[in-house]
Amino acid sequence: MRIGLLTDGGYPYATGESGLWCDRLVRGLAQHEFDVHALSRSARQEDGGWLPLPPQVRRVRTAPLWAPGDEGRGGRAYGRRERRHFTTCFTELATALSGPRDTAADGFAAGLYGLAELSRAYGGLPTALRSETAVRALESARRTRGARRSVHGATLLDHLTFLDRLERALRPLSPDWYGEDGLGEVDVCHAASGGAAALPGLVAKRFFGVPLLVTEYGVPLRAHYLADTGARLSTPVRALLAAFHGCLAAEVYRQAAVVTPGNTHARRWQERCGADRAKLRTVYPGMEAERFAAVGESGDGGDPYTLLWVGRTDPAKDLVGLLHAFAEVHRQEPAARLRIVSAPVRETGSATYRAHCEALAAQLFPDEATGAHAVGDNPVSFEDLGGPYAPDLTEAYAAAGVVVLSSVVEGFPVGLVEAMLCGRATVSTDVGAVVEVIGGTGLVVPPRNPRALADACLALMRDPARRERLGAAARARALELFTVEQNLAAFHGIYLELISHAPVRRDADAIGADGEPRPFAHPAEAHLPGHWTGRRPAGATTPAWATAPQPWDAAPAGPAGGGPTARTWAVGMWVPRRPVARSSVSPVMPSLRHGRPLRARWRGRPSAAAARSARAVCGPCTPYGTGHGPGGSGPPGRRSGRAHREGKAA
C-alpha cells in the first residue's frame, strides 16, 4: 500500500512538532510504502536537514511556505480566459468569507477547488492573489448584502494584508504534486495535521478520489486564532483570517474519510467545527516505553525532596507561577529543590522569558549557605537538556521524586506520559488533555493557583507510600494506552479499512517482471459490483442515463380498477404497467433493430421497417404497426384484419 504522508513544518525535517511521531509511524509500518510531501516553515528548518529516512520512504517532495511566491510556472501570465476563471472563483471565496458563517461552506468549497484547478492547469496563483483583481473582489464582497459587520470597515491596507496572509496559506496549491505521478498514484493521503497540511489531501480527493485521513494531536484552528490575535492586526483582517481558517477546517473534516484526534480535548474542537462523530476515532500518540523501562522497573522512587519540571520555556507553561508555588514549598520544607530542565533555547521570545524567570528565581531564593565557610547554593536550577547536569531525560526523571506541570495552555502533555512511564507521581494543572492522560494516577490542581500547586507537591513529598502507589498506577496506565505499538496497530487498521472501501487498480503492478500477469494483483472484492470497486472522480455515483426519466415512463395513471393493461418495452422484455384509460395518450415506444432497443424517435404510428423488426422479435400478434393498440388508431385489445392475416401466414 502506498501512503501519501502530508506534513507541515515537521517530518522529514529534524525540527518540528510532528517529526517524532511521523518517524515512528513510517519505521513501524515497514510493509507499506510512503511518499512524503512536506511543507517547510523557515530557512532555518531547511538548513537543519532531514531525519534519517528508512527504505520504505520512496520519495520526498518539499515546498517552502516562507519563501516569496513564484510568478507563475514558466513566467506565463494569465490570459483572458484564465483571468475570468480566477475572478469567478476568487469572488465566490471572498463572498463566502465575508458573509454569514452558516452559508459559507458551499461558496468556500467552490472557490477553493476552482483556484486549485486553475493552479494545477496554469500555475501563477500567488501572483493572481496579489493582483488588483483580487483586491477588487474583496472590496465587492465587503459591500454585498449580508456581509459581516466586522469587515465593513476594511481599508485598502487591510485587503493587501489579508491577501498576503491568504497567499501564504494557499501556497500548498502551487507545487506540482497533483498529477498521475504524484498524489494521484497513492492509495491513501494521511495529513499529519489540519490546515495547510491537509490542503494537498483535499486536492487529491477532489481530482483523483484518494481517501483522506487527518490526524490532529493538537488544535491547529485554536493555534491560528491565538496567532492572529497576537499579531497586532486590524479587526477586519482578523475576521477574514478567522473565517478562512474556520471554513478550511470545516471542509477538511467534511471531506476526510476518517479523522483521528489525539485526545478528547482536540475531539471537542473538531466536533465544534462540524466534524461528523462517526468519522472521529481517538488515537493516542505512541511513546517509546523501552527508553524509560530501566527507570520504571528499578523500584527506586528518586529523591523525595526533588521536584522536576520538563518542557520548553514559554509563557504558556507559567514558570512564574511555579516559582511562586515553590517558594511556599521551600518555606515549609527547606530541603526541597526544583529542577527546571528544557531544550536549548533558540527563539528570541523564549530566551527573554527564561531570563525573566532566572531573575525572579534569584530574587525569591537568594543563595543560601549551610555555614559560614560553605558556598551558597540556589534551590532552583535551570538546566539545558543534553548539558552536564541533565545529559538525558531518563537521568533527570530518575533523580526526581515528583514531576510537576504548571501550564495554563496545553495540548497533549508528552512530558507527563514520560514521567508516567518512569513510574513517577505527578502534580499537574487541569488544562488540555491532562485529566484524560492522568486518569486518577496523579494530583490535578486548577491553573494559575500557586497555593494549590504547592499544597499538592507537599502532600506527595510527605507521603512516600502514596507517591509509590500513584507512580506504579501511572506506569501501568501509560503502558496500556500510550505505547508505540498501540499507535501503529490503530493506524494500520485504519489504512486497511480505507483501502478496502476504495481499492486501486494499477496496470503496472498487475504485470510481473517476466511480462506475465501477476496472480492476486487485484483484490477479489474489486471484481464485485458496487460504488467502491474502482477509483472514480469525486461525487460520481449512479450514471446520469440510469436515473434520467424515460419518455415511456410518463404514461398517465388509469382508473382504480378495470380496463386493459398497457405494456412498455424496456431493456428487451415486456413489462406490464398499471391500467390506463382507453382515451389516454400512449407513451413513446422505442424502435427495435436486431433484437436491441433503440432510442425513441416518434410518437404515433411507427415506420414499416420498425414494424417488421418488432414482428420478427415479438411475433406477429404484437400491436406494433397494426394500426391498433398503443400508437395505433383502433381500440386496444383487438387486431385488425391485416394483423390477423399476417398472423395466420406466420
C-alpha positions in Angstrom: 0.0 0.0 0.0 1.3 3.5 -0.8 0.6 6.2 1.7 1.0 9.9 0.9 2.2 11.4 4.1 1.4 15.2 4.2 3.3 17.3 6.8 3.5 20.9 7.7 6.7 22.0 9.4 7.6 18.5 10.6 8.8 15.2 9.1 11.2 14.7 7.5 12.9 17.8 8.9 14.9 17.3 12.1 12.9 20.0 13.8 9.2 20.3 14.1 6.2 19.2 16.1 5.1 16.2 14.0 8.6 14.8 13.2 8.9 12.4 16.0 5.6 10.5 15.7 5.7 10.5 11.9 9.2 8.9 12.0 7.9 6.2 14.4 4.9 5.7 12.1 7.0 5.3 9.0 9.5 3.0 10.6 6.9 0.9 12.4 4.8 0.2 9.2 7.6 -1.3 7.1 5.2 -3.3 5.0 3.8 0.0 3.4 5.5 2.5 1.0 5.4 6.2 1.9 5.6 9.3 -0.4 6.3 12.2 1.9 5.0 15.7 0.8 6.4 18.2 3.3 5.9 21.9 3.8 8.7 23.8 5.4 8.2 26.8 7.7 11.6 28.6 7.7 15.0 28.6 6.2 16.5 27.5 9.5 14.3 24.4 9.4 15.6 23.5 5.9 19.2 24.2 6.9 18.7 21.8 9.9 18.5 18.8 7.4 16.3 15.7 7.4 16.0 12.8 9.8 17.5 9.5 8.5 14.9 8.0 6.2 14.1 4.3 6.2 13.9 2.3 2.9 10.1 2.4 2.8 10.2 6.1 2.0 10.1 6.1 -1.8 10.1 9.8 -2.4 10.2 13.1 -0.6 8.8 16.3 -2.1 9.1 19.6 -0.3 7.7 23.1 -0.8 8.6 26.2 1.3 5.8 28.3 2.9 8.2 31.1 3.9 9.8 32.0 0.6 8.3 34.6 -1.7 5.7 33.3 -4.0 6.6 32.4 -7.6 5.5 34.4 -10.6 3.7 31.5 -12.3 5.1 28.4 -13.9 7.4 29.4 -16.6 6.7 33.1 -16.1 3.4 32.8 -18.0 0.8 35.5 -17.2 -2.9 34.7 -17.2 -4.8 35.2 -20.4 -8.3 36.5 -20.7 -9.9 33.1 -20.1 -7.7 32.4 -17.0 -8.4 35.8 -15.6 -12.1 35.3 -16.0 -11.9 31.9 -14.3 -9.8 33.4 -11.4 -12.2 36.3 -10.9 -15.2 33.9 -10.7 -13.6 31.5 -8.2 -12.0 34.2 -6.0 -15.2 36.2 -5.9 -17.0 33.1 -4.6 -14.3 32.6 -2.0 -14.3 36.2 -0.9 -18.1 36.3 -0.7 -18.1 33.2 1.5 -15.5 34.6 3.9 -17.3 38.0 4.2 -20.8 36.5 4.5 -22.7 34.7 7.3 -21.0 31.5 8.6 -24.0 29.3 8.1 -24.0 29.8 4.4 -20.2 30.0 3.7 -19.5 26.3 3.2 -20.7 25.8 -0.4 -19.2 29.0 -1.7 -15.9 28.4 0.1 -15.6 24.9 -1.4 -16.5 26.1 -4.9 -14.0 28.9 -4.8 -11.2 26.8 -3.2 -11.4 23.9 -5.7 -11.8 26.4 -8.6 -8.5 28.0 -7.6 -6.9 24.6 -7.1 -7.9 23.6 -10.7 -6.6 26.9 -12.1 -3.3 26.5 -10.3 -2.9 22.9 -11.4 -3.6 23.7 -15.0 -1.8 27.1 -15.4 0.1 27.9 -12.2 0.7 31.5 -11.3 -1.8 31.5 -8.3 0.5 33.5 -5.9 0.7 36.4 -8.5 -3.0 36.4 -9.1 -3.8 36.5 -5.4 -1.7 39.7 -5.1 -3.3 41.4 -8.1 -5.7 44.2 -8.4 -8.4 41.8 -9.4 -8.2 40.1 -6.0 -8.4 43.5 -4.3 -11.5 44.5 -6.3 -13.2 41.2 -5.5 -12.6 41.7 -1.8 -14.0 45.2 -1.9 -17.0 43.9 -3.8 -17.6 41.2 -1.3 -17.4 43.7 1.6 -20.2 45.7 0.0 -22.6 42.8 -0.6 -25.8 42.5 1.3 -25.4 40.2 4.3 -21.7 40.8 4.8 -20.4 40.6 8.3 -20.3 43.8 10.3 -16.6 43.2 11.3 -15.5 43.5 7.7 -17.4 46.7 6.7 -14.6 49.0 7.7 -11.9 47.2 5.8 -9.4 49.6 4.0 -7.1 49.0 1.1 -4.3 48.3 3.5 -6.4 45.6 5.2 -7.2 44.0 1.9 -3.5 43.9 1.0 -2.5 42.5 4.4 -5.2 39.8 4.2 -4.2 38.8 0.6 -0.6 38.4 1.7 -1.6 36.0 4.5 -4.1 34.2 2.2 -1.4 33.7 -0.5 0.9 32.0 2.0 -2.0 29.9 3.4 -2.9 28.7 -0.2 0.6 28.1 -1.3 0.3 24.3 -1.0 -1.9 24.5 -4.1 1.0 25.7 -6.2 3.5 22.8 -6.2 3.5 20.2 -9.0 2.3 17.4 -6.7 -1.1 16.9 -8.3 -0.6 14.5 -11.2 -0.7 10.8 -12.0 2.9 10.5 -10.9 2.2 12.4 -7.6 -0.6 12.2 -5.2 -2.7 10.6 -7.9 -0.9 7.3 -7.5 -1.1 6.9 -3.8 -3.7 4.8 -2.1 -4.4 7.0 1.0 -3.4 10.5 1.9 -2.5 10.9 5.5 -2.3 14.5 6.7 -0.3 14.9 9.9 -2.3 17.9 10.9 -5.2 20.1 9.7 -4.9 23.4 7.9 -2.1 23.8 5.3 -1.0 20.1 5.5 -4.5 18.9 4.6 -4.8 21.1 1.5 -3.0 18.7 -0.8 -5.2 15.9 0.5 -8.3 17.9 -0.4 -7.0 18.4 -3.9 -6.1 14.7 -4.3 -9.6 13.8 -3.0 -11.2 16.2 -5.5 -9.2 15.3 -8.6 -8.4 11.6 -8.1 -10.8 10.4 -5.4 -7.9 9.4 -3.0 -9.3 8.9 0.5 -8.1 11.4 3.1 -7.1 10.6 6.7 -6.4 13.5 9.1 -4.6 13.3 12.4 -4.5 16.1 14.8 -2.6 15.8 18.1 -3.1 19.5 18.7 -5.8 22.0 17.8 -4.5 23.9 14.7 -7.6 26.1 14.4 -7.1 27.3 18.0 -3.4 28.0 17.3 -4.4 30.1 14.3 -6.9 32.1 16.4 -4.2 32.8 19.0 -1.6 33.7 16.5 -3.9 36.1 14.6 -4.9 37.7 17.9 -1.4 38.4 19.0 -0.1 39.7 15.6 -1.5 43.3 16.0 -3.8 43.0 13.0 -6.8 45.1 12.4 -10.3 43.8 13.2 -11.3 43.2 9.5 -8.1 41.3 8.8 -8.6 39.1 11.9 -12.2 38.5 11.0 -11.3 37.4 7.4 -8.5 35.2 8.6 -10.6 33.6 11.3 -13.3 32.9 8.7 -10.8 31.4 6.3 -9.3 29.0 8.9 -12.7 28.1 10.2 -14.1 27.3 6.7 -10.9 25.3 5.8 -11.2 23.2 8.9 -14.9 22.5 8.3 -14.1 21.5 4.7 -11.2 19.2 5.8 -13.5 17.5 8.3 -16.3 17.2 5.8 -14.1 15.6 3.1 -11.9 13.4 5.3 -12.9 9.7 5.4 -11.5 9.4 9.0 -10.3 12.0 11.5 -8.1 10.8 14.4 -7.8 13.3 17.2 -5.1 12.6 19.7 -7.2 13.3 22.8 -10.7 14.3 23.9 -9.7 18.0 24.0 -8.9 18.0 20.3 -12.0 15.9 19.6 -14.3 18.5 21.2 -12.8 21.2 19.0 -13.3 19.1 15.9 -16.9 18.4 16.7 -17.5 22.1 17.3 -16.1 22.8 13.9 -18.5 20.5 12.2 -16.7 17.1 12.2 -19.1 14.1 12.0 -18.9 12.0 15.1 -19.0 8.8 13.0 -15.6 9.8 11.4 -13.8 10.6 14.7 -11.5 7.9 16.3 -9.2 8.9 19.1 -5.7 7.5 18.6 -3.2 8.5 21.3 0.4 9.3 20.5 2.8 6.5 20.9 5.8 6.8 23.2 8.9 4.5 23.3 8.3 2.6 26.5 11.7 0.8 26.3 13.5 4.0 26.7 12.2 4.5 30.2 11.9 0.8 31.2 15.1 0.8 33.2 13.9 3.7 35.4 10.3 2.5 35.7 11.2 -1.1 36.7 14.1 -0.2 39.0 11.9 0.3 42.1 13.9 3.5 43.0 11.5 6.3 43.7 14.1 9.0 43.4 14.8 11.9 45.8 11.5 12.7 47.5 12.5 16.3 48.0 13.4 17.0 44.4 10.7 18.5 42.1 11.2 18.2 38.3 9.8 20.3 35.6 10.4 19.3 31.9 9.4 21.3 28.8 10.2 24.3 26.8 10.4 27.7 28.4 7.3 29.5 27.2 4.8 31.9 28.8 2.1 29.3 28.4 4.0 27.0 30.7 3.6 29.5 33.6 7.0 29.1 35.1 6.4 32.3 37.1 3.5 30.6 38.9 5.6 27.5 39.5 8.4 29.6 41.1 5.9 31.3 43.4 4.4 27.9 44.4 7.9 26.5 45.1 8.6 29.5 47.4 5.8 28.1 49.6 7.1 24.6 49.4 10.7 25.7 50.2 9.4 27.7 53.2 7.8 24.6 54.7 10.4 22.1 53.5 13.9 23.8 53.4 15.5 20.7 51.9 13.3 20.8 48.7 14.8 21.6 45.4 13.3 22.5 42.0 15.0 21.4 38.7 13.8 23.1 35.5 15.0 21.1 32.5 14.4 22.4 29.0 15.8 22.1 25.5 18.4 24.7 24.5 16.6 28.0 23.8 16.9 29.3 20.2 13.9 31.7 19.8 14.2 35.2 21.0 10.9 35.2 22.9 11.8 32.0 24.8 15.2 33.4 25.7 13.7 36.6 27.1 11.1 34.6 29.1 13.8 32.3 30.5 16.0 35.3 31.5 13.0 36.8 33.3 12.3 33.5 35.2 16.0 33.2 36.2 15.9 36.8 37.6 12.8 36.0 39.5 14.3 32.8 41.0 17.4 34.8 42.1 15.2 37.3 43.8 12.9 34.7 45.5 15.7 32.4 46.5 19.0 34.1 47.3 22.0 31.8 47.5 21.9 30.1 50.9 24.9 28.6 52.7 24.7 26.0 55.5 27.6 27.5 57.4 30.0 30.5 57.5 32.6 28.7 55.4 30.2 27.0 52.9 29.4 28.1 49.4 25.9 29.4 48.9 23.5 27.4 46.7 20.2 28.3 45.0 17.4 25.6 45.4 16.2 26.4 41.9 18.3 25.3 38.9 17.8 25.9 35.2 19.4 23.1 33.1 19.7 22.5 29.4 18.8 19.1 28.1 22.0 17.4 27.0 24.2 19.5 29.3 26.4 18.3 32.1 23.7 18.3 34.7 20.9 16.8 32.6 22.5 14.7 29.8 19.5 12.6 29.2 15.8 12.7 30.1 15.9 9.3 31.8 18.5 10.5 34.2 16.5 13.6 35.0 13.4 11.6 35.8 15.4 9.0 37.8 16.7 11.7 40.1 13.3 13.3 40.9 10.6 12.1 43.2 7.7 14.3 41.9 7.2 15.6 38.4 5.3 19.0 38.1 3.4 20.5 35.2 2.2 24.1 35.7 0.9 25.0 32.2 -2.1 27.3 31.6 -2.3 26.1 28.0 -1.5 22.6 27.0 -2.4 20.1 24.2 -1.2 16.6 24.8 1.2 16.5 27.7 4.1 14.4 26.4 6.2 15.2 29.5 3.6 13.7 31.8 3.4 10.5 29.8 7.2 10.2 30.0 7.0 10.7 33.8 4.3 8.0 34.0 6.4 5.5 32.0 9.2 6.2 34.6 6.8 5.4 37.4 6.8 8.9 38.9 4.0 10.6 40.8 2.8 13.8 39.1 1.2 17.1 40.1 -0.3 19.0 37.1 -2.8 21.7 36.3 -6.2 21.0 34.8 -5.7 22.1 31.2 -5.9 20.5 27.8 -5.8 16.7 27.9 -4.1 16.4 31.3 -7.0 14.8 33.1 -7.6 12.4 30.3 -3.9 11.3 30.4 -3.6 11.2 34.1 -6.8 9.3 34.7 -6.6 9.3 38.5 -3.0 8.4 38.8 -1.8 11.8 39.8 -2.8 15.1 41.5 -4.5 17.8 39.5 -5.0 21.4 40.6 -6.6 24.4 38.9 -4.3 26.5 36.7 -2.9 29.9 37.9 -3.2 28.8 41.5 0.3 28.6 43.1 -1.0 27.9 46.6 -2.9 24.7 45.4 0.1 23.6 43.4 2.3 24.0 46.5 -0.1 22.1 48.7 -0.3 19.2 46.2 3.5 19.0 46.0 3.9 19.0 49.8 1.3 16.2 50.1 3.3 13.9 47.9 6.6 14.8 49.3 5.4 13.9 52.8 3.7 10.6 51.9 6.1 8.0 50.4 3.5 5.2 50.3 1.1 7.4 48.3 3.8 8.5 46.0 4.9 5.0 45.3 1.3 3.8 44.7 0.5 6.6 42.3 3.7 6.0 40.4 3.0 2.3 39.9 -0.5 3.0 38.7 0.7 5.7 36.3 3.2 3.4 34.7 0.6 0.7 34.2 -1.8 3.2 32.6 0.9 4.5 30.2 1.9 1.1 29.1 -1.7 0.3 28.3 -2.6 3.4 26.3 0.4 5.4 25.2 2.8 3.0 23.6 4.1 3.0 20.0 2.6 -0.5 19.4 -1.0 0.6 20.1 -0.5 3.6 17.9 0.9 1.6 15.0 -1.8 -1.0 15.3 -4.5 1.7 15.2 -3.2 3.4 12.0 -2.5 0.1 10.3 -6.2 -1.0 10.8 -7.4 2.4 9.5 -5.3 2.1 6.4 -6.7 -1.3 5.6 -10.2 -0.1 6.2 -9.8 2.8 3.9 -8.2 0.8 1.1 -10.9 -1.9 1.4 -13.6 0.7 0.5 -11.5 2.3 -2.3 -9.2 -0.4 -3.9 -6.9 0.9 -6.6 -6.2 -0.9 -9.8 -2.7 -0.3 -11.2 -1.9 -1.9 -14.5 1.8 -1.7 -13.9 1.5 -3.7 -10.7 -0.6 -6.4 -12.4 2.3 -7.4 -14.7 5.3 -9.2 -13.4 9.0 -8.8 -14.4 8.5 -11.6 -17.0 5.7 -9.9 -18.6 3.1 -12.3 -17.4 0.0 -11.3 -15.2 0.7 -11.5 -11.5 -1.7 -13.6 -9.5 -3.8 -11.8 -6.9 -2.6 -8.4 -8.2 -6.1 -7.1 -7.6 -8.2 -7.9 -4.5 -11.1 -10.2 -5.1 -13.6 -7.6 -3.9 -12.5 -5.3 -6.7 -14.4 -7.5 -9.2 -17.7 -7.2 -7.3 -20.3 -4.6 -8.4 -20.6 -1.6 -6.1 -19.6 2.1 -5.8 -16.3 1.2 -4.1 -14.8 -1.1 -6.7 -12.7 1.4 -8.5 -11.3 4.9 -8.4 -13.7 7.4 -9.9 -14.0 11.1 -9.8 -15.3 12.5 -6.5 -19.1 12.9 -6.5 -19.7 10.2 -9.2 -22.4 7.8 -8.1 -25.1 6.4 -10.5 -24.7 7.3 -14.2 -26.9 10.0 -15.4 -28.5 7.9 -18.1 -29.7 5.4 -15.4 -31.6 7.9 -13.4 -32.9 10.2 -16.2 -36.7 9.9 -16.7 -37.5 8.0 -19.9 -40.3 9.1 -22.3 -42.3 5.9 -21.8 -42.3 6.4 -18.0 -44.7 9.4 -18.5 -47.8 7.3 -19.1 -50.8 8.8 -17.1 -52.3 6.6 -14.5 -55.6 4.9 -15.3 -58.7 4.3 -13.2 -58.5 2.4 -9.9 -60.0 -0.7 -11.4 -60.9 -2.3 -14.7 -59.7 -1.6 -18.2 -56.9 -3.1 -20.3 -53.3 -3.1 -19.2 -50.7 -1.1 -21.2 -47.4 -2.6 -22.0 -44.0 -0.9 -22.4 -40.8 -2.3 -24.0 -38.0 -1.8 -21.5 -34.5 -3.4 -21.7 -35.5 -6.2 -24.0 -38.6 -7.5 -22.2 -42.3 -6.9 -21.8 -43.2 -5.2 -18.5 -46.9 -4.9 -17.6 -47.8 -1.4 -16.5 -50.7 -0.1 -14.5 -54.2 0.0 -16.1 -54.8 3.1 -18.3 -57.9 4.7 -19.7 -58.8 4.0 -23.3 -58.6 7.6 -24.2 -55.2 8.2 -22.6 -52.3 9.1 -24.8 -49.9 6.2 -25.4 -46.3 6.6 -24.3 -43.5 6.8 -26.8 -42.4 3.4 -27.9 -38.8 2.6 -28.7 -37.9 1.0 -32.0 -36.2 -2.3 -32.3 -33.4 -3.4 -34.6 -31.7 -6.8 -34.4 -33.3 -7.5 -31.1 -31.9 -4.4 -29.4 -34.0 -1.5 -28.2 -33.1 1.8 -29.8 -33.8 5.4 -28.8 -37.4 6.5 -29.3 -37.8 8.8 -32.3 -41.5 9.3 -32.8 -44.9 9.4 -31.3 -47.8 7.7 -33.0 -47.6 5.1 -35.8 -44.1 3.6 -36.3 -42.5 3.1 -39.7 -42.8 -0.1 -41.7 -39.2 -1.1 -41.0 -39.8 -0.8 -37.3 -43.0 -2.8 -37.6 -41.2 -5.6 -39.4 -38.4 -5.7 -36.8 -41.0 -5.8 -34.0 -42.9 -8.7 -35.6 -39.6 -10.6 -36.1 -38.7 -10.4 -32.4 -42.1 -10.3 -30.7 -44.3 -12.4 -33.0 -46.9 -11.4 -35.5 -49.6 -10.6 -32.9 -47.8 -7.6 -31.5 -49.8 -4.4 -31.6 -46.7 -2.7 -33.1 -47.5 -1.4 -36.5 -51.0 -3.0 -36.7 -52.9 0.2 -36.6 -54.4 -0.8 -33.2 -53.2 -0.9 -29.6 -50.6 1.5 -28.4 -49.7 4.0 -31.0 -52.5 2.8 -33.4 -55.8 4.2 -34.3 -58.1 1.3 -33.4 -59.3 0.3 -29.9 -56.8 -1.6 -27.8 -57.3 -5.3 -27.3 -58.4 -6.0 -30.9 -56.4 -6.9 -34.0 -57.2 -5.7 -37.5 -57.8 -8.0 -40.4 -54.3 -7.2 -41.7 -52.7 -8.3 -38.4 -54.9 -11.4 -38.4 -53.9 -12.3 -41.9 -50.2 -11.8 -41.1 -50.5 -13.9 -38.0 -52.1 -16.8 -40.0 -49.4 -16.5 -42.6 -46.7 -16.7 -39.9 
